Amino acid sequence: MELDCPYCHSLDSKIIRRNPKVICCNSCGLYRLSSRMSYEQQKEYLKNLTISSHISSDFLETSILKRFFPALFDGGKILDVGCGEGSFVYTLKKMGVEAIGLEPMKQAGTEQKAELNIYQGFFNREDIPAEILHQKFDLISFRESIYYMNDLGMTFQLLGAILRPNGGLYLKMHVASSFYYLGKKDLTVRYGKCVQFMPTRKALVSILGKEGYKILKVFWYSCNVLHALGLPHSNLPAKVVNRVLEKIFAWTEMLPSCYYCTKRVKNGIK
Ligand SMILES: [Zn+2]
C-alpha cells in the first residue's frame, strides 16, 4: 500500500533504492518503503506471531541507564515498548526498577515470564492497554522498536501523555544513514517486513528537537566494519584497519547501532 510519511505525512519524496523501493521524505528526511503495511495489516501480522520464551540478563544497557537516568534506580518506573521476550524488563526488575513491557507479539509462556508485567498491545492510543495508558513513567524505552510505529507524530503525542515532564526517552536502534547500508541494494535487510520508516541520524536529531527532547548522549555500538562489509577481517592487518574504520565511522556518526539517551525538556510543536 502506498502511504505518506509516517511522521510529517508529506507525499513529497525522492527515491533512495529501487528494489525494494525505498524513498526519502523531502520534508523530514525519514526513509520509508514506498509500499508498506498499513497499521491494520501490521497489527494482524504481528498479533499472530509468537515470541521466544528465552529470557536472559543483559547489563550493558542498564549501565547506560544508570549513568544518565540514576533516579530510575531509586523508585522509578519504566515502560519498555516492543519489549520482545522481556529480557530488559527482567534485568531491570532484578535491579529493583518497576519495569513494565509492551509487546504486540504473543509470549511463549513460561512460569518465569508470567511474573513479568508484559502486556500484549501496540503503542498507539487506540490499542495501548488501559493499565499502561493510566500510568506515568519516568523513562520510556524503544529498543529496536521505534521504526515499527505507524505514525511517529502520534507516538510523540502518546509519549507526552504518559511520560513525566523531564522524563527520559531511551532509543536503541539501527540508522539507515550508517555505512552498513552504503552499498546495500535492499535497505530492509535489518528492518523486516512491517517496518514503517527507517531513521537517518539527521532526521532523528531534527525530530527529537522538534518534539522537545534534548539529547544527553549518543553511544555507538562497536562494530566489526570489515565483517559487516563482507570482507576478510580476522588477520592482524585487518584488525588494525577495522579499528581505524570503526573510529572514523564513530566520529562521522555512521556506525549502524546506536543508543540515544534523551530527556523531555519541553512540549513539542504539535
Ligand atoms: Zn516526513
Residues whose N, C-alpha, C, O or C-beta is under 5 A from the ligand:
A	BS01	ZN	C5 Y7 C8 H9 S10 C25 S27 C28 G29
